Amino acid sequence: VVERLVVVGADAAGMSAAHQALRTAAARGRELEVLALERSGHTSYSACGIPYWVAGDVPSGDALVARTADQHRAAGIDLRLHTVVEAIDPAAGTVDLRDLSGGRTGGTGGTERVGYDHLLLATGAHPVEPAWARTADGEPVPGVHAVRSLDDGAVWLDRLTSTDRPPRTGVVVGGGYIGLEMAEAFLRRGLEVTLVTRGEVMGSLDPDLGARVREQLVAAGVTVVTGAEIDDLELDDGHSCCLAAGGRRFDADVVALGLGARPETELAAAAGLPLGDSGGLLPDDRQQLTAGPGDDWAGSIWAAGDCCESYTRLDGGRRGGIRVFVPLGTHANKQGRVAGENLAGGDARFGGVLGTAVTRFSGGGVTVEIGRTGPTSAQAAAAGYDVVSLVTESTTASGYMPEASPIAVKVLADRGTRRLLGVQLVGGPGTAKRVDLAAVAIWTSQTVDEVAGMDLAYAPPFSPVWDPVQIACRRLADRW
Ligand SMILES: Cc1cc2nc3c(=O)[nH]c(=O)nc-3n(C[C@H](O)[C@H](O)[C@H](O)COP(=O)(O)OP(=O)(O)OC[C@H]3O[C@@H](n4cnc5c(N)ncnc54)[C@H](O)[C@@H]3O)c2cc1C
């Protein structure tokens, strides 16, 4: 019997699932055909690389494509670009799709109903867009743009390199990692940059560490406005605008939106599939959707990537735990692989999320790296932990080496169990990826005492004799 898998959304999660499903099916002697449907003209590209393309570090959008459509097809996947899924009938096991290409890409140019045995939803997320970013007609305000897809990247590159009316001033709205990366791109393109953010810069850090990032942005020449929310926009002459926040006004030739993302689940919602508090789909740790009583589609629908909520690792990483929406490529790839394995008869588990993330801001003579894993102090307290924490300052290499740069490490632990809960890092080159050590320690439930005693590598160009994360854990362990 040939089973059919239909994949909706052919980027990180969808194509990871498609390839893994084919591998698992082949290993188990099952016959599986895979139809992957993608609304845009792109597949398997690194959105994460777009700010670096816009900044000028990456030569072309093509360089961000991990696998081309032809490579997917050569692996046996029937991939249809410019094809949108408009409806799902879970009870009948069908999807309705529409070819948006007008037949240009070999499609019918019309609509079609296709049956499936397994459906994988990998529809990703929308960038959050405030009302002022659109005109009264619903069109995007010229020069105001989010950054999500390769097409967005091309729009940004075009605008920033325009010789006709080169932009001079750029405002970035939102101080998270995409905001920081776009501020870097603007600065590197020679713009005067203002970053406006509702709270402290890098809200995924504790505010005291976020403040350290802000100081570096200011040192690089970025005007940083915290505690302000843009509430209005006036268009000047179609090329520049003025943003307002609580009486303050900011002129901008271009405005980058870095306000986060929300799950793209309208299709799933219209099909009656259950959604969580963040609007994301609710798969279990096998990435399978759980049918309610009376639902007759049990077992056939899977979901992965930015359209999903996930369980936090700290409380077990599975059903019954705290659910979070953490849209990152690292999870999309892993969840896609887990879904693909399971739907083809295997048994894989997604282990939950710690929110491990890194980024960098480099421009204006400043390079600051940021790493974070586990809950912030506020999140840990809200989850019921009795949090003890401490910030230490150290260097990324032995202090006498030319590569040594400052690094601040914040560690959070649980008073009762002495378990490491979270680590946040802000510092110069060599800082950010140290967070992986902390992520492994938290993942495997180590105490601060155990981390302080671990056998970690040391040589002067790479580390002080005590690794900065170990120093912080040791000092915290000595406190109680
Ligand atoms: C600027 C930027 C920088 C980033 N940097 C990082 C980083 O450094 N590290 C990190 O881990 N993550 C990063 N991310 C996040 C990462 O890119 C996403 O988590 C990842 O792309 C999610 O993959 P996905 O497959 O779930 O969704 P997406 O990549 O959003 O893909 C979903 C696809 O589904 C298609 N689709 C949706 N609905 C339909 C439909 N009805 N029919 C057909 N097709 C449909 C869409 O066209 C889209 O191509 C970044 C994201 C951005 C935007």
Ligand as a Chemical Component Dictionary entry (heavy atoms), coordinates in Angstrom:
data_LIG
# 
_chem_comp.id                   LIG 
_chem_comp.type                 NON-POLYMER 
_chem_comp.pdbx_formal_charge   0 
_chem_comp.three_letter_code    LIG 
# 
loop_
_chem_comp_atom.comp_id 
_chem_comp_atom.atom_id 
_chem_comp_atom.alt_atom_id 
_chem_comp_atom.type_symbol 
_chem_comp_atom.charge 
_chem_comp_atom.model_Cartn_x 
_chem_comp_atom.model_Cartn_y 
_chem_comp_atom.model_Cartn_z 
_chem_comp_atom.pdbx_ordinal 
LIG C1  C1  C 0 15.281 37.633 10.249 1  
LIG C2  C2  C 0 15.214 36.333 10.963 2  
LIG C3  C3  C 0 16.331 35.861 11.642 3  
LIG C4  C4  C 0 16.277 34.647 12.303 4  
LIG N1  N1  N 0 17.388 34.204 12.962 5  
LIG C5  C5  C 0 17.345 33.020 13.620 6  
LIG C6  C6  C 0 18.503 32.518 14.276 7  
LIG O1  O1  O 0 19.578 33.146 14.248 8  
LIG N2  N2  N 0 18.417 31.319 14.913 9  
LIG C7  C7  C 0 17.256 30.581 14.933 10 
LIG O2  O2  O 0 17.229 29.483 15.512 11 
LIG N3  N3  N 0 16.135 31.027 14.295 12 
LIG C8  C8  C 0 16.164 32.216 13.653 13 
LIG N4  N4  N 0 15.037 32.667 12.990 14 
LIG C9  C9  C 0 13.797 31.876 13.050 15 
LIG C10 C10 C 0 13.751 30.809 11.957 16 
LIG O3  O3  O 0 13.999 31.376 10.709 17 
LIG C11 C11 C 0 12.382 30.150 11.987 18 
LIG O4  O4  O 0 12.190 29.609 13.272 19 
LIG C12 C12 C 0 12.232 29.049 10.952 20 
LIG O5  O5  O 0 12.317 29.555 9.652  21 
LIG C13 C13 C 0 10.876 28.360 11.121 22 
LIG O6  O6  O 0 10.738 27.382 10.150 23 
LIG P1  P1  P 0 9.307  26.837 9.752  24 
LIG O7  O7  O 0 9.537  25.827 8.689  25 
LIG O8  O8  O 0 8.556  26.429 10.971 26 
LIG O9  O9  O 0 8.509  28.112 9.216  27 
LIG P2  P2  P 0 8.819  29.096 7.986  28 
LIG O10 O10 O 0 10.267 29.180 7.734  29 
LIG O11 O11 O 0 8.064  30.341 8.273  30 
LIG O12 O12 O 0 8.140  28.344 6.756  31 
LIG C14 C14 C 0 6.755  28.195 6.661  32 
LIG C15 C15 C 0 6.403  28.110 5.196  33 
LIG O13 O13 O 0 5.035  27.745 5.076  34 
LIG C16 C16 C 0 4.501  28.399 3.932  35 
LIG N5  N5  N 0 3.045  28.406 4.083  36 
LIG C17 C17 C 0 2.330  28.947 5.101  37 
LIG N6  N6  N 0 1.023  28.728 4.920  38 
LIG C18 C18 C 0 0.897  28.015 3.765  39 
LIG C19 C19 C 0 -0.209 27.485 3.059  40 
LIG N7  N7  N 0 -1.464 27.633 3.514  41 
LIG N8  N8  N 0 0.028  26.817 1.906  42 
LIG C20 C20 C 0 1.292  26.654 1.443  43 
LIG N9  N9  N 0 2.387  27.152 2.077  44 
LIG C21 C21 C 0 2.188  27.809 3.228  45 
LIG C22 C22 C 0 5.153  29.774 3.978  46 
LIG O14 O14 O 0 5.152  30.371 2.701  47 
LIG C23 C23 C 0 6.560  29.447 4.469  48 
LIG O15 O15 O 0 7.481  29.284 3.422  49 
LIG C24 C24 C 0 15.072 33.884 12.295 50 
LIG C25 C25 C 0 13.951 34.361 11.615 51 
LIG C26 C26 C 0 14.009 35.566 10.956 52 
LIG C27 C27 C 0 12.796 36.052 10.230 53 
# 
loop_
_chem_comp_bond.comp_id 
_chem_comp_bond.atom_id_1 
_chem_comp_bond.atom_id_2 
_chem_comp_bond.value_order 
_chem_comp_bond.pdbx_ordinal 
LIG C1  C2  SING 1  
LIG C2  C3  SING 2  
LIG C2  C26 DOUB 3  
LIG C3  C4  DOUB 4  
LIG C4  N1  SING 5  
LIG C4  C24 SING 6  
LIG N1  C5  DOUB 7  
LIG C5  C6  SING 8  
LIG C5  C8  SING 9  
LIG C6  O1  DOUB 10 
LIG C6  N2  SING 11 
LIG N2  C7  SING 12 
LIG C7  O2  DOUB 13 
LIG C7  N3  SING 14 
LIG N3  C8  DOUB 15 
LIG C8  N4  SING 16 
LIG N4  C9  SING 17 
LIG N4  C24 SING 18 
LIG C9  C10 SING 19 
LIG C10 O3  SING 20 
LIG C10 C11 SING 21 
LIG C11 O4  SING 22 
LIG C11 C12 SING 23 
LIG C12 O5  SING 24 
LIG C12 C13 SING 25 
LIG C13 O6  SING 26 
LIG O6  P1  SING 27 
LIG P1  O7  DOUB 28 
LIG P1  O8  SING 29 
LIG P1  O9  SING 30 
LIG O9  P2  SING 31 
LIG P2  O10 DOUB 32 
LIG P2  O11 SING 33 
LIG P2  O12 SING 34 
LIG O12 C14 SING 35 
LIG C14 C15 SING 36 
LIG C15 O13 SING 37 
LIG C15 C23 SING 38 
LIG O13 C16 SING 39 
LIG C16 N5  SING 40 
LIG C16 C22 SING 41 
LIG N5  C17 SING 42 
LIG N5  C21 SING 43 
LIG C17 N6  DOUB 44 
LIG N6  C18 SING 45 
LIG C18 C19 SING 46 
LIG C18 C21 DOUB 47 
LIG C19 N7  SING 48 
LIG C19 N8  DOUB 49 
LIG N8  C20 SING 50 
LIG C20 N9  DOUB 51 
LIG N9  C21 SING 52 
LIG C22 O14 SING 53 
LIG C22 C23 SING 54 
LIG C23 O15 SING 55 
LIG C24 C25 DOUB 56 
LIG C25 C26 SING 57 
LIG C26 C27 SING 58 
# 
